[in-house]
Amino acid sequence: MEQSRAINALEPFLILARSASSPRAAADLVAQATSAPNTYVFAELLQSPNIQALAKTELSPYLRQLELFAWGTWTEYHAEKPRLPRLSEKQQNKLRLLSLLTLAAGSSAPNQPSNAGALSPDAPLSYPTLQSALDLPSPASLESLVTTAIYSSLLTGTLNPATRTVAITSVAPLRDLRPGSVPALLDTVASWSARCDAALADLDAEMEAVRARAAERNGQRRMVNHMLDAAEKEVERRQQTNQGALSGKRTAGEGYDEGDAMDVDDRDSSMPSHGSGKPVRSAKRGGLGFAKRHG
């Protein structure tokens, strides 16, 4: 969103650059473009033939000035200040804002031995460090610049006056690439891609391990369920067998009692009675009979 707005803000100056055939017109156009609000990307203007033509004229410092606005920093400008056109207040404020973006992103300046104006990624964004890099006289001026950057959607972050630090959470991609920075950028992207591939491989391995553990648990669950089903069936079978045996015993016991009782009654009623009333063995059946003993 910020990049689109910056490109749209630069569009009128790209149109004017086509007709800025004289060195003075081209130099004035550079001053106007770097002073205008919302212009934060300048690569297309730098590529304009009439602007590039300044390199062969006495107004070549304007071309260098535009390069600093495209990818340079305030520290670089301060080092080259005697050879560059004087900056207006608006231009100074914009170059400081652009330099703040570079510092906040923790980027380095390729092909610059001292990495001028750039902080290492782990360097703290302390008030003294930023004041020195941006040539600001007081903490209040730094806070004002950071607040302007935040409200202009150039970056997001918080100021902490108590610890005198600036915590940056995101930076708008508004700085143009410095010449020669593409190989380093490609290396960074390749490194990032390798880390992503390694992370994805680890995730795939973990997912496979999770699937294997889940399959093992499902197999164990099925085996336990099978064993429980078999045990339940065995219990039911034994219960049915025991119930059948008990039922058979009751039936046999009831038949014996009734039949035997009737047989005993019949035999008792058919046996002869003798005078003594004592039982004597019958000669015919070999059983007992009742006969009266005679002395």
Secondary structure, DSSP 8 states (H G I E B T S, - for coil): -HHHHHHHHHHHHHHHHHH--SHHHHHHHHHHHHHSTT----HHHHT-HHHHGGGGSTTHHHHHHHHHHHH--HHHHHHHGGGS----HHHHHHHHHHHHHHHHHT---TT-TT-TT---TTS--BHHHHHHHHT-SSHHHHHHHHHHHHHTTSEEEEEETTTTEEEEEEE-S-----TT-HHHHHHHHHHHHHHHHHHHHHHHHHHHHHHHHHHHHHHHHHHHHHHHHHHHHHHHHHHHHHHHHHHHHHHHHHHHHHHHHHHHHHHHHHS---TT-EEEE-TTTS-EEEE----
